[in-house]
Amino acid sequence: MVSENVEELRDRSISKLSDEAALKHIGHLIDASSDAKFARGATRALFLLDKLEKRSLSDEDAAIVEYYRANAWAVKEDVAGDRSSWAWEHPDREQQLLSLSRAVSHPGFAALDDIRRCQILTNRANQFDVMGRFIDAVEGWDTALSLMPKFAMSLANRGFGLKHYGGMLENDRDRAIFLLNAHDGLFAASLPDAIFDSVYPQQLSKRFAAEARSYAAAGNLDKIRDLLSLETTSLGRTKAERTYRQWALDNRLFLNPLNDLGPQPRAASDNLVLPSIRESFEDRTDGHKPPPIIRFFNQIKQEYVSARYMLYEGLTDTKLHFSDRRVQLFDTLDYPMHSLATEKVRAAYRIGPVAV
């Protein structure tokens, strides 16, 4: 049975409330609807947010509107029982990701306090993780932690995400490194100096500590840490190669799961390969040739690596190439957009899905 407090909040108008009071009211309505599992309260909150958005809001308030909109959609998802759904189309989840992305890219996002920004970035990363976009999720958690290194929910969700990601890797060494990083995140989230935005920090802290202990029991983490500390990896033989590989590391562009953990020198290689493939002799019709998927994979991988280097060259080349001399162009004030360097960038995006 829905409490009278939620019904009262749902029926209240915001027409005579200030922007600050209206946002506070909508936030209480969303929280109360979540506690009471009241979908109509979340629907009302979305209506009020649409109405509030028509005002001349400050950039900061407009960014918060998007954050609250995502929270309202989360309540609808929770009430519908779709939290664990793996449906191909998931409107509630899509709306959450869309609203959180709009909040992050909004001009008012930078004006929000660090905790609010970490909440938005962490929730967005969580959505990426649920959707299987693990690389985007890790990058999102890391961005939040760059603002507040001890923000508990970013540390913990990153730990959970890395454990899941690492469990899908075939390489034992990579799995061990992911387990170590997952443990360290959850352990840090359970420490007394971890920063919580929840009203239940003690319960969450105990849960994170228990999870960290289970990861520690799954492998000898001290031995893994010692082995990693002994590793020395060169980024290349020349200054040019080292500069290129460091750029690719910093932008997480190596086809290497370890690069998703950050710019670690040990990740400066494209070692991502296909899982083991088995075929019976009866199914082979092309003699001793490898399965077609291996040839396709090799081609796609080479195209990506080549596109990545072309992008690097295009972005870092500051000299006028001799092929650009004596090229007569119409003076339409966009001539800086035409050069060999810019064509390399365009070609890189045409060839492979490279993004920085």
Sequence and secondary structure as in RCSB ss.txt:
>XXXX:A:sequence
MVSENVEELRDRSISKLSDEAALKHIGHLIDASSDAKFARGATRALFLLDKLEKRSLSDEDAAIVEYYRANAWAV
KEDVAGDRSSWAWEHPDREQQLLSLSRAVSHPGFAALDDIRRCQILTNRANQFDVMGRFIDAVEGWDTALSLMPK
FAMSLANRGFGLKHYGGMLENDRDRAIFLLNAHDGLFAASLPDAIFDSVYPQQLSKRFAAEARSYAAAGNLDKIR
DLLSLETTSLGRTKAERTYRQWALDNRLFLNPLNDLGPQPRAASDNLVLPSIRESFEDRTDGHKPPPIIRFFNQI
KQEYVSARYMLYEGLTDTKLHFSDRRVQLFDTLDYPMHSLATEKVRAAYRIGPVAV
>XXXX:A:secstr
   HHHHHHHH   TTS HHHHHHHHHHHHHHHHHHT HHHHHHHHHHHHHHHTS   HHHHHHHHHHHHHHHHH
HHHHTT TT   S  HHHHHHHHHHHHHHHSTTGGGS HHHHHHHHHHHHHHHHHTT HHHHHHHHHHHHHH TT
BHHHHHHHHHHHHHHHTT   HHHHHHHHHHHHHHHHHHTSTT B  SS HHHHHHHHHHHHHHHHHHS HHHHH
HHHHH      SSHHHHHHHHHHHHTT SS GGGGG S GGG S           GGG  STT   HHHHHHHHH
HHHHHHHHHHHHHHHH  S  GGGTT     SS GGG SHHHHHHHHHHHHS    
